[in-house]
Amino acid sequence: MVLGLSSFAYGWAVGTEPDSPRLNAMDLIERTCGYGLKCLQVGDNVPLHTSTADPLMELKAFALKNNIRLEVGARKLTEDHLQRYLEITRSLEAPLLRFVVDDHRYAPPAEAIISILKNILPELKKSGITLGIENHDRFKAKELALMIEGVSDENVGICLDCVNSIGAGEGLEWVADVLAPYTVNLHIKDFNIQRISNNMGFTVTGAQAGTGMLNLPWLMEKLNQYGRCRSAVLEQWVPPEISLDKTIEKEKNWIEQGIAYLKQLQYFN
């Protein structure tokens, strides 16, 4: 399984605020190379649909020059937006397109998603592109499995995020048991869950890879039973520091140390 970097590993440096530094996709390719990795997933925090054809071709050429496998990420699974991102993915010769279904004020029912996926399936197969639907808050694992089974094709699967399903009230062991057979891409995101001081609830926070509650060796063994997951990319939820500069420095340190941890595991190439 190829190990890579997601643009969401750089959530702060890519930018959540207007005054953020805003790393772009070319910057992220350089950083991916600098860490000795071979895969970069450009997610919707670096929206490729805002680029024109020339910058996309420059991005493709730069990735090829540096022997980087590009993967594309987007959100809001409408017919039009999916078609637009399929064209972007095809133009970049990326093998994987990962989609988050929902967006602000857009939350289609499962039946509509299955219809959209079935309509795009011939183009996916013709282009040799795999579409991964991410488990992202709203849908429970069983609902996502039924969506994938409703399409029933190897070119459509699950992008498995290690933490997102907490938003649907489900833990990773259950989610992985249900979705591992369909998983085509993994988001490695470590985390901690701690009871708050007054005992009236819990907080969920990100953790540096290898230091939190994520049992990655167990998860990798689970995924390897099915042989569909071809890439795993590092993502992070980095709690902010007192300033943006300090937060970005912390984010960078987490990436460096997290990649060092992942590289010593036997599961990645």
C-alpha positions as CSV (number, residue, x, y, z in Angstrom):
1,M,0.0,0.0,0.0
2,V,1.4,3.4,-1.0
3,L,1.9,5.9,1.9
4,G,1.2,9.5,1.2
5,L,0.2,12.9,2.5
6,S,-3.1,14.6,2.4
7,S,-3.6,18.4,2.1
8,F,-5.6,18.0,5.3
9,A,-2.4,17.2,7.1
10,Y,-1.7,20.9,6.6
11,G,-5.1,22.1,7.7
12,W,-3.6,25.3,9.2
13,A,-0.9,26.0,6.8
14,V,-3.2,25.5,3.8
15,G,-5.6,27.9,5.5
16,T,-8.7,28.2,7.7
17,E,-8.5,31.9,8.1
18,P,-8.2,34.8,5.6
19,D,-4.7,35.7,6.8
20,S,-3.5,32.1,6.6
21,P,-0.3,31.4,4.5
22,R,-2.2,29.3,2.0
23,L,0.1,26.6,0.8
24,N,-0.9,25.5,-2.7
25,A,-0.8,22.2,-4.5
26,M,2.7,22.8,-5.9
27,D,4.0,23.5,-2.4
28,L,2.4,20.3,-1.2
29,I,4.1,18.3,-3.9
30,E,7.4,19.7,-2.8
31,R,6.7,18.8,0.8
32,T,5.6,15.3,-0.1
33,C,8.9,14.8,-2.0
34,G,10.8,16.2,0.9
35,Y,9.4,13.6,3.2
36,G,10.3,10.8,0.8
37,L,6.7,10.0,0.1
38,K,5.1,9.0,-3.3
39,C,1.5,10.1,-3.0
40,L,-0.3,13.4,-2.4
41,Q,-4.1,13.6,-2.0
42,V,-5.2,17.2,-2.8
43,G,-8.4,17.6,-0.8
44,D,-11.2,20.2,-1.0
45,N,-9.2,22.6,1.3
46,V,-7.1,23.1,-1.9
47,P,-10.1,23.3,-4.4
48,L,-8.8,22.3,-7.8
49,H,-12.0,23.3,-9.6
50,T,-11.0,26.9,-9.1
51,S,-7.9,26.3,-11.3
52,T,-7.9,26.7,-15.0
53,A,-6.5,24.2,-17.4
54,D,-3.0,25.5,-17.6
55,P,-2.2,25.4,-13.8
56,L,-3.7,21.9,-13.7
57,M,-1.3,20.8,-16.5
58,E,1.6,22.4,-14.7
59,L,0.6,20.5,-11.5
60,K,0.4,17.2,-13.4
61,A,3.8,17.8,-15.0
62,F,5.4,18.7,-11.7
63,A,4.0,15.6,-10.1
64,L,5.2,13.4,-12.9
65,K,8.7,15.0,-12.7
66,N,8.8,14.2,-9.0
67,N,7.3,10.7,-9.3
68,I,4.3,11.7,-7.2
69,R,1.0,9.8,-7.5
70,L,-1.8,12.5,-7.3
71,E,-5.2,11.8,-5.8
72,V,-8.1,14.2,-6.0
73,G,-10.6,15.2,-3.2
74,A,-13.8,17.1,-3.4
75,R,-17.1,17.6,-1.5
76,K,-20.8,18.1,-2.5
77,L,-21.8,15.1,-4.5
78,T,-24.1,16.5,-7.2
79,E,-24.2,15.3,-10.7
80,D,-22.5,18.4,-12.0
81,H,-19.8,18.7,-9.4
82,L,-18.9,15.0,-9.7
83,Q,-18.7,15.4,-13.5
84,R,-16.4,18.4,-13.1
85,Y,-14.1,16.6,-10.7
86,L,-14.1,13.5,-12.8
87,E,-12.7,15.6,-15.6
88,I,-10.1,17.1,-13.3
89,T,-9.1,13.7,-12.1
90,R,-8.8,12.4,-15.6
91,S,-6.8,15.4,-16.7
92,L,-4.3,14.8,-13.9
93,E,-4.2,11.1,-14.6
94,A,-5.0,10.5,-10.9
95,P,-6.3,7.0,-10.1
96,L,-8.5,8.0,-7.2
97,L,-11.2,10.6,-6.6
98,R,-12.4,10.9,-3.0
99,F,-15.7,12.6,-2.3
100,V,-17.5,13.8,0.8
101,V,-21.2,13.7,0.0
102,D,-22.5,16.6,2.0
103,D,-21.8,20.3,2.0
104,H,-23.5,23.3,3.6
105,R,-27.2,23.0,3.1
106,Y,-26.7,20.0,0.9
107,A,-27.5,16.6,2.4
108,P,-29.0,14.2,-0.2
109,P,-30.7,10.9,0.7
110,A,-28.9,7.6,0.1
111,E,-31.1,6.8,-2.8
112,A,-30.1,10.0,-4.7
113,I,-26.4,9.2,-4.1
114,I,-26.8,5.7,-5.5
115,S,-28.4,7.1,-8.6
116,I,-25.7,9.7,-9.1
117,L,-23.0,7.0,-8.7
118,K,-24.7,4.6,-11.1
119,N,-24.9,7.4,-13.7
120,I,-21.2,8.2,-13.5
121,L,-20.0,4.6,-13.3
122,P,-19.5,4.0,-17.1
123,E,-17.1,7.0,-17.2
124,L,-15.3,5.9,-14.1
125,K,-14.7,2.5,-15.7
126,K,-13.7,3.9,-19.0
127,S,-11.2,6.3,-17.3
128,G,-9.9,3.7,-14.9
129,I,-10.7,5.9,-11.9
130,T,-11.8,4.7,-8.5
131,L,-14.3,6.8,-6.6
132,G,-14.0,6.7,-2.8
133,I,-17.0,7.9,-0.8
134,E,-15.7,9.2,2.6
135,N,-17.4,8.3,5.9
136,H,-18.1,11.9,7.0
137,D,-20.4,12.5,10.0
138,R,-24.0,12.0,8.8
139,F,-24.2,8.5,7.4
140,K,-23.7,5.5,9.6
141,A,-21.4,2.7,8.4
142,K,-24.3,0.4,7.4
143,E,-25.9,3.1,5.3
144,L,-22.6,3.7,3.5
145,A,-22.2,0.0,2.9
146,L,-25.7,-0.2,1.4
147,M,-24.7,2.7,-0.9
148,I,-21.7,0.9,-2.2
149,E,-23.6,-2.4,-2.6
150,G,-26.3,-0.5,-4.4
151,V,-23.7,0.4,-7.1
152,S,-21.9,-3.0,-6.8
153,D,-18.8,-2.2,-8.8
154,E,-15.0,-2.3,-8.0
155,N,-14.7,1.3,-9.3
156,V,-16.8,2.6,-6.4
157,G,-15.7,2.1,-2.8
158,I,-15.1,3.8,0.6
159,C,-12.5,6.3,1.7
160,L,-12.2,5.3,5.3
161,D,-11.4,8.1,7.8
162,C,-10.3,6.9,11.2
163,V,-12.3,9.5,13.2
164,N,-15.1,11.1,11.2
165,S,-17.8,8.5,12.1
166,I,-17.7,9.7,15.7
167,G,-20.0,12.4,14.3
168,A,-22.5,9.7,13.5
169,G,-22.1,8.1,16.9
170,E,-20.0,5.2,15.8
171,G,-16.5,4.0,16.9
172,L,-13.7,2.9,14.6
173,E,-13.8,-0.8,15.4
174,W,-17.4,-1.1,14.4
175,V,-17.0,1.2,11.3
176,A,-13.9,-0.7,10.1
177,D,-15.7,-4.1,10.5
178,V,-18.5,-2.8,8.3
179,L,-16.6,-0.8,5.8
180,A,-13.2,-2.6,5.4
181,P,-14.5,-4.8,2.5
182,Y,-15.2,-1.7,0.5
183,T,-12.3,0.5,1.5
184,V,-10.1,1.8,-1.4
185,N,-8.3,4.6,0.4
186,L,-7.4,5.2,4.1
187,H,-7.2,8.5,5.9
188,I,-4.7,8.0,8.8
189,K,-5.8,10.4,11.5
190,D,-4.9,9.7,15.1
191,F,-7.0,11.0,18.0
192,N,-7.7,11.1,21.7
193,I,-11.0,11.0,23.6
194,Q,-10.9,12.3,27.1
195,R,-13.6,13.0,29.8
196,I,-13.8,16.7,30.7
197,S,-12.9,17.8,34.2
198,N,-16.5,18.0,35.4
199,N,-17.2,14.5,34.1
200,M,-20.2,15.9,32.1
201,G,-19.0,14.7,28.7
202,F,-16.0,14.0,26.5
203,T,-13.7,15.9,24.1
204,V,-12.4,14.5,20.9
205,T,-9.1,15.9,19.7
206,G,-6.5,15.1,17.2
207,A,-3.2,13.5,18.1
208,Q,0.2,13.1,16.4
209,A,0.2,9.8,14.5
210,G,1.3,7.0,16.7
211,T,0.7,8.8,20.0
212,G,-3.1,8.6,20.3
213,M,-5.9,6.0,20.5
214,L,-5.7,4.8,16.9
215,N,-4.7,1.1,16.7
216,L,-3.2,1.4,13.2
217,P,-1.6,-2.1,13.1
218,W,-5.0,-3.6,13.8
219,L,-6.7,-1.5,11.2
220,M,-4.1,-2.3,8.6
221,E,-4.4,-6.0,9.2
222,K,-8.2,-5.6,8.8
223,L,-7.9,-3.8,5.5
224,N,-5.3,-6.2,4.1
225,Q,-7.8,-9.0,4.5
226,Y,-9.7,-7.6,1.5
227,G,-6.9,-6.2,-0.7
228,R,-8.9,-3.2,-2.1
229,C,-7.1,-0.4,-0.2
230,R,-4.3,0.9,-2.4
231,S,-3.2,4.1,-0.7
232,A,-3.1,5.6,2.8
233,V,-2.6,9.3,3.4
234,L,-1.8,11.1,6.6
235,E,-4.3,13.6,7.9
236,Q,-4.3,15.6,11.2
237,W,-6.5,17.6,13.5
238,V,-3.9,19.8,15.2
239,P,-5.2,21.7,18.2
240,P,-4.3,25.4,17.9
241,E,-1.5,27.1,19.9
242,I,-1.5,30.7,21.0
243,S,-0.7,32.1,17.6
244,L,-1.0,30.9,14.0
245,D,2.7,30.8,13.5
246,K,3.1,28.5,16.6
247,T,0.2,26.3,15.4
248,I,1.8,25.9,11.9
249,E,5.1,25.0,13.5
250,K,3.4,22.4,15.7
251,E,1.6,21.1,12.6
252,K,4.9,20.7,10.8
253,N,6.5,18.9,13.7
254,W,3.5,16.5,14.0
255,I,3.8,15.7,10.3
256,E,7.6,15.0,10.5
257,Q,7.3,12.8,13.5
258,G,4.1,11.1,12.3
259,I,5.7,10.2,9.0
260,A,8.7,8.8,10.8
261,Y,6.4,6.6,12.8
262,L,4.5,5.4,9.7
263,K,7.6,4.6,7.8
264,Q,8.8,2.2,10.3
265,L,5.6,0.1,10.0
266,Q,5.6,-2.9,7.6
267,Y,2.5,-2.0,5.8
268,F,3.6,0.8,3.4
269,N,5.8,1.2,0.4
